[in-house]
Amino acid sequence: MGGPGNGELKETQEKNAKEEEQEEQEWMRDEVLKAIVFKVRDNEQAGRESFHGLDSEEEMLFFKGLERKFEREGEMVKTWIQERVENLDYGRGKLT
């Protein structure tokens, strides 16, 4: 069942995938952040605490990177919700 929203959804998904790829390339160019991310991954794979062997500055850089990612992701979710709410028909299906 195809509707006019399917093309929009695919376009949004493609845009999000491109942004995610750009973001990954960005942190991969930052050698310090790249090393931290790989240390965290290695620690988790080895069953250690994620930040084992990292100093407080490295932890701070890691969380700053996550914060930037969540801000971008949050904006995308907010936009997605707003677009759907604008399309609601408030006259039908009201809960009583």
N, CA and C of each residue as an Amber inpcrd file, in Angstrom:
protein
   288
   0.8600000  -1.1720000   0.0000000   0.0000000   0.0000000   0.0000000
   0.8940000   1.2190000   0.0000000   0.9840000   1.9090000  -1.0950000
   1.8550000   3.0640000  -1.2060000   1.0800000   4.3430000  -1.0360000
   1.6300000   5.2590000  -0.3020000   1.0000000   6.5550000  -0.1110000
   2.0070000   7.6420000  -0.3910000   1.5340000   8.8720000  -0.3690000
   2.4380000   9.9670000  -0.6580000   3.5430000  10.1090000   0.3850000
   3.3340000   9.5810000   1.5760000   4.3370000   9.6900000   2.6310000
   5.5160000   8.7520000   2.4620000   5.3780000   7.7030000   1.6380000
   6.4550000   6.7200000   1.4790000   7.7010000   7.3320000   0.8540000
   7.5380000   8.1530000  -0.1490000   8.6720000   8.8150000  -0.7830000
   9.3670000   9.7600000   0.1840000   8.5460000  10.4600000   0.9790000
   9.0840000  11.3590000   1.9960000   9.8990000  10.5980000   3.0200000
   9.3690000   9.4610000   3.4540000  10.0480000   8.6390000   4.4490000
  11.3860000   8.1530000   3.9250000  11.3920000   7.6680000   2.6880000
  12.6380000   7.1770000   2.0940000  13.6590000   8.3030000   1.9750000
  13.1900000   9.4830000   1.5630000  14.0770000  10.6350000   1.4350000
  14.6690000  11.0170000   2.7970000  13.8490000  11.0060000   3.8250000
  14.3070000  11.3210000   5.1800000  15.3080000  10.2860000   5.6580000
  15.0300000   9.0060000   5.3940000  15.9450000   7.9380000   5.8100000
  17.2920000   8.0780000   5.1120000  17.2670000   8.3900000   3.8310000
  18.5150000   8.5670000   3.0770000  19.3070000   9.7580000   3.6110000
  18.6080000  10.8400000   3.9230000  19.2580000  12.0340000   4.4770000
  19.8930000  11.6950000   5.8290000  19.1570000  10.9770000   6.6670000
  19.6710000  10.5940000   7.9840000  20.8920000   9.6920000   7.8630000
  20.8720000   8.7730000   6.9100000  22.0050000   7.8670000   6.7070000
  23.2380000   8.6470000   6.2710000  23.0490000   9.6250000   5.3960000
  24.1690000  10.4560000   4.9440000  24.7350000  11.2630000   6.1050000
  23.8580000  11.8220000   6.9300000  24.3160000  12.6150000   8.0780000
  25.0780000  11.7460000   9.0670000  24.5840000  10.5350000   9.2820000
  25.2610000   9.6210000  10.1990000  26.6370000   9.2370000   9.6660000
  26.7240000   9.0110000   8.3640000  28.0060000   8.6720000   7.7510000
  28.9900000   9.8380000   7.8720000  28.4960000  11.0500000   7.6360000
  29.3460000  12.2370000   7.7700000  29.8310000  12.3960000   9.2060000
  28.9390000  12.1530000  10.1400000  29.2920000  12.2600000  11.5520000
  30.3750000  11.2460000  11.9230000  30.2240000  10.0210000  11.4400000
  31.2170000   8.9920000  11.7250000  32.5650000   9.3620000  11.1140000
  32.5470000   9.8680000   9.9070000  33.7960000  10.2860000   9.2640000
  34.4430000  11.4320000  10.0370000  33.6130000  12.3140000  10.5880000
  34.1190000  13.4510000  11.3550000  34.8920000  12.9810000  12.5870000
  34.2860000  12.0690000  13.3780000  35.0060000  11.6480000  14.5810000
  36.1820000  10.7500000  14.2410000  36.1250000  10.0740000  13.1030000
  37.2520000   9.2310000  12.7010000  38.4640000  10.0960000  12.3160000
  38.2370000  11.3150000  11.8720000  39.3410000  12.2300000  11.5430000
  39.9700000  12.8220000  12.7960000  39.2050000  12.8470000  13.8850000
  39.7220000  13.3430000  15.1590000  40.4550000  12.1780000  15.8270000
  41.7740000  12.1670000  15.7120000  42.5800000  11.0330000  16.1890000
  42.4000000  10.7660000  17.6780000  42.2500000  11.8240000  18.4660000
  42.0840000  11.6500000  19.9150000  40.7570000  10.9690000  20.2070000
  39.6730000  11.4860000  19.6330000  38.3570000  10.9000000  19.8590000
  38.2930000   9.4780000  19.3040000  38.8980000   9.2760000  18.1740000
  38.9320000   7.9510000  17.5530000  39.5900000   6.9440000  18.5070000
  40.7230000   7.3230000  19.0870000  41.4260000   6.4320000  20.0150000
  40.5740000   6.1400000  21.2430000  39.8730000   7.1470000  21.7410000
  39.0160000   6.9620000  22.9200000  37.8770000   6.0020000  22.6000000
  37.2230000   6.2220000  21.4660000  36.0960000   5.3590000  21.0790000
  36.5580000   3.9040000  20.9530000  37.7180000   3.6960000  20.3510000
  38.2230000   2.3310000  20.2050000  38.6280000   1.7210000  21.5490000
  39.1460000   2.5370000  22.4650000  39.4760000   2.0290000  23.8060000
  38.2120000   1.5790000  24.5310000  37.1770000   2.4010000  24.4450000
  35.8970000   2.0620000  25.0910000  35.3540000   0.7700000  24.4920000
  35.3700000   0.6710000  23.1740000  34.8820000  -0.5380000  22.5070000
  35.6780000  -1.7660000  22.9410000  37.0080000  -1.6270000  22.9500000
  37.8590000  -2.7480000  23.3490000  37.5960000  -3.1640000  24.7910000
  37.4160000  -2.1860000  25.6750000  37.1030000  -2.4930000  27.0710000
  35.7990000  -3.2730000  27.1860000  34.7820000  -2.8280000  26.4700000
  33.4820000  -3.5000000  26.5290000  33.5710000  -4.9120000  25.9670000
  34.3130000  -5.0830000  24.8870000  34.4550000  -6.4140000  24.2960000
  35.2340000  -7.3490000  25.2160000  36.1260000  -6.7830000  26.0190000
  36.9230000  -7.5930000  26.9410000  36.2050000  -7.8180000  28.2680000
  34.9990000  -7.2690000  28.4080000  34.2290000  -7.4520000  29.6300000
  34.6450000  -6.5160000  30.7670000  35.4400000  -5.5100000  30.4370000
  35.8430000  -4.5330000  31.4510000  34.8550000  -3.3680000  31.4710000
  34.9770000  -2.5450000  32.5010000  34.1990000  -1.3260000  32.5720000
  34.5720000  -0.4710000  31.3640000  33.6000000   0.1920000  30.7730000
  33.8150000   0.9380000  29.5220000  34.9940000   1.8960000  29.5850000
  35.1650000   2.5790000  30.7130000  36.1830000   3.6290000  30.7900000
  37.4490000   3.1820000  31.5220000  37.6360000   1.8760000  31.6190000
  38.8450000   1.3330000  32.2420000  40.0820000   1.8780000  31.5240000
  41.0020000   2.4530000  32.2820000  42.2460000   2.9410000  31.7090000
  42.1610000   4.3190000  31.0630000  41.0010000   4.9430000  31.1060000
  40.8550000   6.2890000  30.5510000  40.9330000   7.3110000  31.6840000
  41.5350000   8.4490000  31.4010000  41.5630000   9.4880000  32.4210000
  40.3060000  10.3530000  32.3010000  40.1220000  11.2730000  33.2360000
  38.8980000  12.0710000  33.2740000  38.7460000  12.9530000  32.0350000
  39.8460000  13.4340000  31.4770000  39.7710000  14.2540000  30.2710000
  39.2680000  13.4320000  29.0820000  39.7370000  12.1940000  28.9790000
  39.2830000  11.3230000  27.8890000  37.7960000  11.0050000  28.0410000
  37.3650000  10.7610000  29.2810000  35.9420000  10.5070000  29.5230000
  35.1160000  11.7200000  29.1140000  35.5980000  12.9150000  29.4830000
  34.8900000  14.1420000  29.1460000  34.7700000  14.2980000  27.6230000
  35.8560000  14.0480000  26.8900000  35.8170000  14.1460000  25.4300000
  34.8320000  13.1490000  24.8290000  34.8110000  11.9410000  25.3880000
  33.8900000  10.9080000  24.9230000  32.4410000  11.3860000  25.0920000
  32.1280000  11.9030000  26.2880000  30.7610000  12.3390000  26.5510000
  30.3840000  13.5940000  25.7650000  31.3400000  14.4620000  25.4950000
  31.0610000  15.6330000  24.6480000  30.6730000  15.1690000  23.2460000
  31.3710000  14.1570000  22.7410000  31.0430000  13.6080000  21.4320000
  29.6480000  13.0110000  21.4090000  29.3000000  12.2810000  22.4810000
  27.9520000  11.7140000  22.5760000  26.8940000  12.8090000  22.6730000
  27.2210000  13.8360000  23.4300000  26.2780000  14.9400000  23.5880000
  25.9620000  15.5800000  22.2410000  26.9770000  15.8060000  21.4220000
  26.7540000  16.3760000  20.0910000  25.8590000  15.4630000  19.2590000
  26.1250000  14.1560000  19.3540000  25.3230000  13.1920000  18.5910000
  23.8640000  13.2200000  19.0530000  23.6420000  13.2180000  20.3690000
  22.2740000  13.2290000  20.8810000  21.5460000  14.5200000  20.5340000
  22.2600000  15.6400000  20.5050000  21.6230000  16.8950000  20.1090000
  21.1330000  16.8030000  18.6680000  21.9600000  16.2640000  17.7890000
  21.5530000  16.1270000  16.3830000  20.4040000  15.1370000  16.2500000
  20.5350000  14.0030000  16.9250000  19.4780000  12.9810000  16.8560000
  18.1720000  13.5340000  17.4180000  18.2690000  14.2750000  18.5280000
  17.0760000  14.8460000  19.1590000  16.3560000  15.8030000  18.2370000
  17.1020000  16.5950000  17.4980000  16.4970000  17.5220000  16.5460000
  15.7630000  16.7600000  15.4490000  16.3520000  15.6660000  14.9840000
  15.6980000  14.8710000  13.9360000  14.4000000  14.2630000  14.4640000
  14.4120000  13.7620000  15.6990000  13.2140000  13.1650000  16.2930000
  12.1500000  14.2420000  16.4940000  12.5730000  15.3990000  16.9960000
  11.6420000  16.5090000  17.2160000  10.9740000  16.9170000  15.9060000
  11.7330000  17.0430000  14.8500000  11.1950000  17.4080000  13.5420000
  10.2210000  16.3450000  13.0500000  10.5890000  15.0880000  13.2050000
   9.7410000  13.9760000  12.7670000   8.4010000  14.0270000  13.4880000
   8.4220000  14.2480000  14.8040000   7.1860000  14.3010000  15.5930000
   6.3470000  15.5010000  15.1640000   6.9820000  16.6510000  15.0130000
   6.2420000  17.8520000  14.6120000   5.5550000  17.6600000  13.2680000
   6.2390000  17.0270000  12.3300000   5.6440000  16.7930000  11.0140000
   4.4170000  15.8980000  11.1290000   4.4750000  14.8990000  11.9980000
   3.3330000  13.9900000  12.1480000   2.1820000  14.6680000  12.8660000
   2.4850000  15.4620000  13.8970000   1.4390000  16.1470000  14.6510000
   0.7040000  17.1360000  13.7470000   1.4260000  17.8220000  12.8790000
   0.7960000  18.7740000  11.9770000  -0.2000000  18.0950000  11.0550000
  -0.0120000  16.8090000  10.8110000  -0.8830000  16.0750000   9.8900000
  -2.0610000  15.4000000  10.5850000  -2.1470000  15.5050000  11.8960000
  -3.2510000  14.8710000  12.6130000  -4.5590000  15.5990000  12.3540000
  -5.6340000  14.8330000  12.3010000  -6.9630000  15.4120000  12.2060000
  -7.5240000  15.4170000  13.6160000  -7.5230000  16.5700000  14.2440000
  -7.9340000  16.6510000  15.6450000  -9.4350000  16.4390000  15.8380000
 -10.2150000  16.4650000  14.7880000 -11.6620000  16.3070000  14.9070000
 -12.0920000  14.8490000  14.9850000 -11.2000000  13.9090000  14.7680000
 -11.5850000  12.4910000  14.7430000 -10.8110000  11.7180000  15.7840000
 -11.4570000  10.7120000  16.2970000 -10.7960000   9.7640000  17.1780000
 -10.3400000  10.3570000  18.5020000 -11.0770000  11.3580000  18.9930000
 -10.6920000  11.9380000  20.2750000 -10.9760000  10.9430000  21.4000000
 -10.0930000  10.9330000  22.3460000 -10.3090000  10.0930000  23.5370000
 -11.2000000  10.8520000  24.4910000 -12.1100000  10.1310000  25.1230000
 -12.9960000  10.7830000  26.0870000 -12.7170000  10.3270000  27.4830000
